[in-house]
Amino acid sequence: MRAILFFLAATLAWGQAPVADAAGSAGVRNVYLMPMPNGLEQFIANQLTSRGLMTVVADPNLADALFTDTVGKAFEKRYLELYPPPPPPKEEEEDEEQDSKKRSSSSSGMDVKDMKQERTGGFSRGKGTIFLVDRRTKTVLWSAYVRPNSSLPKDLDRAAKTIADRFEETVKKGGGLSR
């Protein structure tokens, strides 16, 4: 019985070693991959999990960090879709008054003058930079520039392998991830 427990403990410790190294400096164990051009996130997930570098989760609420190909306004918008802030407490009387004023001032219910327009650049996606962002602080922990040669699966897999190689190299150097 002791031999089985020892073997089980040794197997678990050995299997968790790379993740523990990655998590050691930054506390990152579980990552969520945001959608990327041509499904690149699927290839990255394959490389990360097959090497045991990180645990890829399908539920963003279980993630410690996020892999994304954008930062800035585009990232903030996608982040808020995944993690919407809690609604502020409402004061019913004030809200009802404001709603009735808005309805009376705009017959269609949609006033174009009051709508905020947000524009993002046309070149905001697919430039080749991958970021690992801390979920809670939105701090970039790690990044790499790897641009696939084309959208063919072999090129996407090659790019994902390069990303995983660079990530693994960073973790193995002992430098870990920045915080």
Secondary structure, 3 states (H helix, E strand, C coil): CHHHHHHHHHHHHHHHHHHHHHHHHHCCCEEEECCCHHHHHHHHHHHHHHHCCCEECCCHHHCCEEEECCCCHHHHHHHHHHCCCCCCCCCHHHHHHHHHHHHHHCCCCCCHHHCCCCCCCCCCCCCCEEEEEECCCCCEEEEEECCCCCCCHHHHHHHHHHHHHHHHHHHHCCCCCCC
